[in-house]
């Protein structure tokens, strides 16, 4: 309804053109097809235009106020991990938002769909968010995080060339250490060690204290059978963050490659004792269990 009011007001504002005339004639069609002419003086036109502008401002302010209320409720629901309710409030907000802010809302709603494992709708909203205009203040933020989320959606089917494509697009809009670290890990997973080394070193150039980048770099060296370099990087990772189960897993793999099974089992147990992070996949957990059964529980 509010949109209809706004459209009506805009139509009237286009009709009223007061420049260079003393009065304006409007033709109205009466019943039976008879025309009637209404003459409006210039002073009356000015008054009408002021009223129209005032009504437009009031309606737009009402829309803006409503959107703030809906967005606040939606974001509170997200904090409480009540994603279904958040989506409903985001829907209400989008029904009254007609500014560039809608692209941010599309991204936020996409995150909710992702958390609910509704990847089809998440992808639809990501595509909408990516249509953001360059003039938007949050353009780079939206591009970066939309492509990042696109990668997360795609990797649910495994890390592929397609999923890596979205990470590479994200790096065009943000020089983030975490982006390059994740890209390096994904490339390592696909056996692209040269590209992985380049991107992981880039991540550490941006932030030398990125423990995940050090750990991922250690994994690359491990796959290249450069065990001394692998140990250096994994140890740096653990020094920076001793609650990273991935680092202890890689440390165990290095010990296994060196034939030091006893030390490997110590590291595997450390990894299993740490609270499992939300992004640790079933494959990671299965690998730890497999290593435990194969080397520590013969």
Phi, psi and omega per residue, in radians:
X1 nan -0.763 -3.129
X2 -1.073 -0.662 3.117
X3 -1.092 -0.670 3.120
X4 -1.124 -0.709 3.098
X5 -1.050 -0.806 -3.103
X6 -1.094 -0.772 3.129
X7 -1.073 -0.718 3.134
X8 -1.090 -0.788 -3.129
X9 -1.126 -0.729 3.119
X10 -1.101 -0.646 3.110
X11 -1.112 -0.752 3.123
X12 -1.133 -0.690 -3.114
X13 -1.149 -0.533 3.077
X14 -1.258 -0.623 -3.117
X15 -1.181 -0.678 -3.044
X16 -1.458 1.916 3.122
X17 -2.238 1.859 -2.940
X18 -1.720 0.001 -3.065
X19 -1.219 2.248 3.004
X20 1.233 0.483 3.101
X21 -2.523 2.598 3.125
X22 -1.550 -0.490 3.103
X23 -2.642 2.834 -3.112
X24 -2.191 2.430 3.129
X25 -1.853 2.312 3.088
X26 -2.082 2.273 3.124
X27 -1.645 2.122 3.090
X28 -1.977 2.443 3.112
X29 -1.642 2.068 3.088
X30 -1.562 3.009 3.066
X31 -1.039 2.434 -3.139
X32 1.557 0.018 3.056
X33 1.521 0.072 -3.136
X34 -1.331 2.404 3.109
X35 -1.622 2.516 3.068
X36 -2.267 2.427 -3.100
X37 -1.901 2.220 3.092
X38 -1.883 2.180 3.117
X39 -1.749 2.232 -3.135
X40 -2.136 2.218 -3.130
X41 -1.231 2.786 -3.109
X42 -1.042 -0.702 3.136
X43 -1.090 -0.653 3.106
X44 -1.197 -0.642 3.118
X45 -1.105 -0.727 3.125
X46 -1.077 -0.747 3.140
X47 -1.104 -0.776 3.134
X48 -1.078 -0.702 -3.122
X49 -1.150 -0.689 3.101
X50 -1.089 -0.714 3.116
X51 -1.096 -0.745 -3.134
X52 -1.102 -0.764 3.128
X53 -1.093 -0.748 3.141
X54 -1.091 -0.788 3.123
X55 -1.088 -0.703 3.121
X56 -1.061 -0.795 3.135
X57 -1.079 -0.768 -3.132
X58 -1.079 -0.759 -3.121
X59 -1.175 -0.766 3.130
X60 -1.128 -0.670 3.080
X61 -1.102 -0.663 3.121
X62 -1.118 -0.754 3.104
X63 -1.072 -0.760 -3.108
X64 -1.114 -0.755 3.141
X65 -1.105 -0.734 3.118
X66 -1.107 -0.726 -3.114
X67 -1.115 -0.667 3.123
X68 -1.079 -0.755 -3.135
X69 -1.102 -0.826 -3.125
X70 -1.113 -0.742 -3.113
X71 -1.167 -0.655 3.102
X72 -1.104 -0.761 3.117
X73 -1.135 -0.703 -3.136
X74 -1.104 -0.814 -3.078
X75 -1.223 -0.568 3.032
X76 -1.144 -0.672 3.106
X77 -1.132 -0.652 3.103
X78 -1.108 -0.771 3.124
X79 -1.011 -0.654 3.133
X80 -1.476 0.064 3.136
X81 1.067 0.485 3.058
X82 -1.687 1.335 -2.962
X83 -1.237 -0.537 3.110
X84 -1.082 -0.820 3.121
X85 -1.150 -0.676 3.131
X86 -1.027 -0.746 3.135
X87 -1.078 -0.721 3.128
X88 -1.076 -0.752 3.139
X89 -1.214 -0.654 3.071
X90 -1.101 -0.650 3.084
X91 -1.052 -0.783 3.134
X92 -1.105 -0.734 3.140
X93 -1.087 -0.740 -3.123
X94 -1.162 -0.402 3.137
X95 -1.262 -0.294 -3.129
X96 -2.101 -0.142 3.124
X97 -1.533 2.253 3.091
X98 -2.325 0.641 -3.139
X99 -2.192 -3.111 3.139
X100 -1.151 -0.218 3.117
X101 -1.094 -0.384 -3.108
X102 -1.070 -0.522 -3.135
X103 -1.160 -0.634 3.069
X104 -1.148 -0.691 -3.141
X105 -1.149 -0.681 3.086
X106 -1.024 -0.756 -3.133
X107 -1.153 -0.760 3.140
X108 -1.106 -0.700 3.114
X109 -1.186 -0.618 3.099
X110 -1.065 -0.683 3.110
X111 -1.084 -0.714 3.110
X112 -1.083 -0.803 3.102
X113 -1.060 -0.695 3.130
X114 -1.079 -0.780 -3.135
X115 -1.116 -0.519 3.108
X116 -1.512 0.061 -3.126
X117 1.107 0.417 3.035
X118 -1.637 1.326 -2.984
X119 -1.218 -0.482 3.136
X120 -1.132 -0.845 3.121
X121 -1.236 -0.572 3.070
X122 -1.050 -0.761 -3.141
X123 -1.137 -0.674 3.111
X124 -1.072 -0.752 -3.131
X125 -1.259 -0.577 3.080
X126 -1.070 -0.767 3.139
X127 -1.086 -0.643 3.108
X128 -1.180 -0.741 3.139
X129 -1.109 -0.603 -3.111
X130 -1.247 -0.179 3.104
X131 -1.437 0.085 -3.110
X132 -0.966 2.457 -3.141
X133 -1.367 2.564 -3.130
X134 -1.049 -0.417 -3.118
X135 -1.315 -0.236 -3.138
X136 -1.163 2.381 -3.098
X137 -1.058 -0.592 -3.099
X138 -1.694 0.402 -3.035
X139 -0.953 -0.946 -3.083
X140 -1.156 -0.692 3.113
X141 -1.062 -0.793 -3.118
X142 -1.160 -0.727 3.123
X143 -1.106 -0.836 -3.113
X144 -1.037 -0.915 -3.030
X145 -1.318 -0.466 3.068
X146 -1.187 -0.776 3.114
X147 -1.198 -0.608 3.074
X148 -1.073 -0.809 3.128
X149 -1.158 -0.629 3.090
X150 -1.032 -0.718 3.089
X151 -1.072 -0.780 -3.127
X152 -1.082 -0.683 3.118
X153 -1.144 -0.799 -3.091
X154 -1.174 -0.622 -3.065
X155 -1.283 -0.112 3.040
X156 -1.136 -0.373 3.062
X157 -1.690 0.214 -3.088
X158 1.783 2.717 3.104
X159 -1.304 2.133 -3.088
X160 -2.308 3.010 3.063
X161 -1.040 -0.615 -3.133
X162 -1.148 -0.762 -3.131
X163 -1.160 -0.667 3.120
X164 -1.118 -0.559 3.126
X165 -0.989 -0.692 -3.125
X166 -1.219 -0.619 3.079
X167 -1.121 -0.740 3.129
X168 -1.089 -0.674 3.100
X169 -1.141 -0.638 3.137
X170 -1.104 -0.647 -3.114
X171 -1.194 -0.243 3.083
X172 -1.253 -0.375 -3.055
X173 -1.950 -0.182 -3.136
X174 -2.666 2.278 3.065
X175 -1.610 1.244 -3.063
X176 -1.714 2.312 3.111
X177 -1.069 -0.639 -3.134
X178 -1.203 -0.629 3.097
X179 -1.080 -0.860 -3.113
X180 -1.179 -0.585 3.101
X181 -1.152 -0.765 3.127
X182 -1.170 -0.694 3.110
X183 -1.094 -0.743 3.119
X184 -1.087 -0.728 3.114
X185 -1.107 -0.777 -3.122
X186 -1.077 -0.703 3.129
X187 -1.202 -0.632 3.068
X188 -1.093 -0.718 3.137
X189 -1.027 -0.623 -3.135
X190 -1.580 0.078 3.095
X191 1.424 0.236 3.120
X192 -1.613 1.261 -2.968
X193 -1.200 -0.619 3.138
X194 -1.099 -0.838 3.111
X195 -1.153 -0.635 3.137
X196 -1.096 -0.794 3.114
X197 -1.036 -0.758 -3.131
X198 -1.058 -0.830 -3.072
X199 -1.299 -0.572 3.104
X200 -1.249 -0.645 3.047
X201 -1.156 -0.610 3.063
X202 -1.113 -0.723 3.106
X203 -1.043 -0.709 -3.113
X204 -1.356 -0.409 3.013
X205 -1.152 -0.662 3.140
X206 -1.271 -0.737 -3.131
X207 -2.608 1.831 -3.092
X208 -1.263 -0.164 -3.127
X209 -1.715 0.206 3.120
X210 -1.309 1.770 -3.055
X211 -1.132 -0.607 -3.138
X212 -1.193 -0.631 3.111
X213 -1.139 -0.732 3.090
X214 -1.085 -0.758 -3.132
X215 -1.125 -0.759 3.126
X216 -1.138 -0.639 3.089
X217 -1.133 -0.687 3.074
X218 -1.070 -0.656 3.116
X219 -1.136 -0.685 3.104
X220 -1.089 -0.837 3.134
X221 -1.089 -0.625 3.089
X222 -1.075 -0.765 3.120
X223 -1.184 -0.457 3.089
X224 -1.537 0.055 3.136
X225 1.100 0.471 3.037
X226 -1.720 1.348 -2.928
X227 -1.174 -0.610 3.133
X228 -1.109 -0.793 3.109
X229 -1.169 -0.645 3.112
X230 -1.073 -0.777 -3.140
X231 -1.106 -0.718 3.134
X232 -1.027 -0.824 -3.076
X233 -1.222 -0.720 -3.137
X234 -1.169 -0.689 3.098
X235 -1.113 -0.680 3.069
X236 -1.060 -0.722 3.141
X237 -1.060 -0.782 -3.117
X238 -1.181 -0.648 3.096
X239 -1.080 -0.646 -3.119
X240 -1.387 -0.549 -3.115
X241 -2.661 1.758 -3.096
X242 -1.510 0.215 3.085
X243 -2.009 0.455 3.139
X244 -1.794 1.810 -3.094
X245 -1.112 -0.488 3.124
X246 -1.094 -0.660 -3.117
X247 -1.161 -0.726 3.125
X248 -1.183 -0.598 3.091
X249 -1.116 -0.803 3.129
X250 -1.160 -0.611 3.076
X251 -1.074 -0.727 3.109
X252 -1.094 -0.708 -3.131
X253 -1.135 -0.611 3.098
X254 -1.167 -0.774 3.117
X255 -1.064 -0.696 3.120
X256 -1.099 -0.731 3.118
X257 -1.116 -0.506 3.123
X258 -1.511 -0.159 -3.129
X259 1.517 0.183 -3.132
X260 -1.677 1.391 -3.026
X261 -1.212 -0.654 -3.117
X262 -1.037 -0.837 3.124
X263 -1.154 -0.599 3.116
X264 -1.074 -0.731 -3.123
X265 -1.161 -0.610 3.067
X266 -1.046 -0.771 -3.124
X267 -1.190 -0.665 3.116
X268 -1.100 -0.741 3.116
X269 -1.127 -0.662 3.085
X270 -1.084 -0.740 -3.140
X271 -1.090 -0.697 -3.090
X272 -1.310 -0.422 -3.137
X273 -1.350 -0.403 -3.117
X274 -1.336 2.487 3.100
X275 -1.022 2.252 -3.064
X276 -1.186 2.142 3.100
X277 -1.210 2.726 -3.060
X278 -1.066 -0.507 -3.071
X279 -1.604 0.096 3.118
X280 -1.388 2.039 -3.009
X281 -1.410 2.915 3.095
X282 -1.025 -0.610 3.133
X283 -1.095 -0.681 3.120
X284 -1.122 -0.763 -3.141
X285 -1.139 -0.731 3.123
X286 -1.103 -0.637 3.136
X287 -1.151 -0.705 3.089
X288 -1.086 -0.786 3.124
X289 -1.094 -0.702 3.132
X290 -1.116 -0.759 3.113
X291 -1.114 -0.702 3.133
X292 -1.084 -0.818 -3.116
X293 -1.169 -0.662 -3.038
X294 -1.328 -0.682 -3.012
X295 -1.948 -0.441 -2.999
X296 -1.912 -0.324 3.122
X297 -2.247 1.094 -3.091
X298 -1.150 nan nan
